Amino acid sequence: MKPQRSRQFELGLQLGFLDNRLNVELTGYTMKTYNQILNGTLPQSSGFTSVVLNRGSLGNKGLEFVINATPVRTKDFTGP
């Protein structure tokens, strides 16, 4: 058996505009998991009931995008 392993990569960007009243964040990622341990069933005619396999793999990718804004800012008040 081999141990389960994961590899991931993430890259992000954060930008501020208009004296940081408008902020934009962009993040992209990818992840792959391999050598997953899986349980499998066997036919009873084989003389065994199950087998443990080291063959699974799973991957996912994603993109995140966030916008933050402060539309009103004075010395006495800051908007959402």
Protein Blocks (a to p, Z undefined) as FASTA:
>chain_A
ZZdddddddddddddeehhlaccdddddddddehiacdddddfklopabdcddfbccddd
dddddddddfbacfkbccZZ
